[in-house]
Amino acid sequence: MDHIIDAIKRGVNVKVLLEGDPVDGIEDDERYIAEQIVNAGGEVRFMINDEDRGIHDRYRYNHAKYAILDNKSTIVMSENWKNTGVPVNNTFGNRGWGTVINNLNVTSYFTDVFFEDWKPESKDSFSFTCNHPLYGNKYGCPPLDFVPNRTILTGNYTHPFDSAKITGAFNVSPVLSPDTSLMQTKSIIGMINEAKKSVYVEQFYAHKNWGTIADPKNPFLEAAINASRRGCEVKILLDSSKYTKVCNEETVEYVNEIAKKEGLNLEAKLIDNEAIGLNKTHNKGVIVDREKVLISSINWGENSARNNREAGVIIENDKVGEFYTNVFLYDWNSSNNQISNSILHVFAIKASNSTDPDGTI
């Protein structure tokens, strides 16, 4: 928050678009931050849903985590902007991936996405308002006596990785839900289908099935399994926290049973958050052939792919691939006691001089 307020004081135009109905509701901390931004001269809007008044949000959740700076740089992350996602002290927090891409084409693409979602003329785009006659302070001020907790949390993560600045030529392909994330020949599935040597997956959760009659299997998961049938090495590492353990244990069992039955170079397991020193593994990443990397907000559940607003990028570059492969293998090799037999945050790269064909993917 403080950095955003400082930017506004420097004359920077700040707009923040937030989800209006997150799973656990809007917390007073978030209302407080929104109020501070508005009072400093910034703008805050919520994407809301109110069926009784004919307001239908365009997405089930606005779950994307990206930012645009000066129309020339784009931040894309797996993490929420909170103390576990972007911790002040790097001994504490989630495992997540993030990148800053310095490229006009990429930034132009995400700018168009942002303003399409932001547009005030849409009924579901609601401005921060205190004491609203219908909504009260649901999308407005915190209680008058609210005081934010500014305690800096610390933990046991040893932060073996530093951020890296990598310059050179890159292929950068934006990925959006619900627009493009399920494309069969491009995007995430296409990326995995093109794998020749290896597929490494690190996810907060991956549902075994998506539950629809027409397409019951998880297409992301099945693409990874099929890569192993083509001869690729496939490793799938899933979160083990209380939020996801039951779901992920089922997926691990499913994947490893297939690997055993078909004799595949395929393995899934739960990450050992405690051994590594993580709060949880909140990542939504994929690495293909150690040279293509997906950094995104896209969980491997049906809602994330079909209904949410999600944002990610696929970056093709050997050095970027090497960086994230090292992070992935560190997590994988530190989790030997989990089911498979059962940024801490790596805010990783600043990619300059990248190439992207008009944001098409």
Beta strands, then each sheet from edge to edge (+ up, - down):
strand 1: 15-19
strand 2: 43-47
strand 3: 66-69
strand 4: 73-77
strand 5: 97-102
strand 6: 125-127
strand 7: 164-167
strand 8: 171-177
strand 9: 198-203
strand 10: 233-238
strand 11: 266-270
strand 12: 284-288
strand 13: 292-296
strand 14: 310-316
strand 15: 346-352
sheet 1: 1+ 2+ 6-
sheet 2: 3+ 4- 5+ 15+ 7+
sheet 3: 8+ 14- 13+ 12- 9+ 10+ 11+
end
